[in-house]
């Protein structure tokens, strides 16, 4: 039976209340994952352990079914999940559910046997063989039930998600090497066969599904399959047009800005966005922002004053018709 000292309060790990909404849990996880991500804390063993603990807590609390079992059975939720869900008995996270005494059992197998109506008989080799009662009243000593699938979250930097990466995870005390292919997007899932929970009867293992979390980038953002960025231009470049250098995920390119662009107008650069399946690329959307200079030279001031004095363009002409 698991010891009380082994129990982790996942709500405390994420710093949320037991009545927290899924969105509150998601926000808390993202904030902590960014803070303790190994790529941002190179060589910090404590940060690495904290990151693993945060992912473990999120794996449970972000899944409604797992969270319900965790709230009901506390430290025993995972064993109950592997063996099958028994009838509800009570609620509350802790070492035992309210009104129910786990200490009456010598070990967890005895607890599960009682919940599922199983009983134990000695095998010929002296080992205990578990059987269970089925709906027809007959018993079966064999079971080929496959193990249950499990889910976990993994946080990647923009570079790791774009180029692909190799990761080493620690899940339930097991080291798992994972290859993330190029082009992972937020919310996408990677399936690792045979790394889920084993069946308590057949020992066959289910699959592990990793949900991708892409850490924010200071310049690029996702917009569907495409990625976007903002690039500032001068007023004269907006009026006359220009050629500017623009960053992309795999290097800088030269982009033509047409004359007369407005602030907030977008340029679409095809094939320079995110990596897609079959090796294709989405588009890069550049949003232009006209930025006036704060400090100008006397010559620049004179030029702007000349333009102001001779310009007939009034961008607010249509506002004269605005009224209630």
Secondary structure, DSSP 8 states (H G I E B T S, - for coil): ---GGG---HHHHHT--TT--HHHHHHHHHHHHHHH-GGGSTT-HHHHHHHHHHHHHHHHHTSHHHHHHHHHHGGGHHHHHHH---------SSSS-TT--GGGSSSHHHHHHHHHT-EEEE-TTSSEEEEEE-TTS-EES--------EEEEEEE-HHHHHH-EEEEEEETTEEEEEEE-TT--TT-EEEETT-S-B-TTT--B--EEEEEEE---SS-EEETTEEEEEEEE-HHHHHH-EEEEEEETTEEEEEEE-TT--TT-EEEETT-S-B-GGG-B--EEEEEEE---SS--HHHHHHHHHHHHH----TTGGGGG---
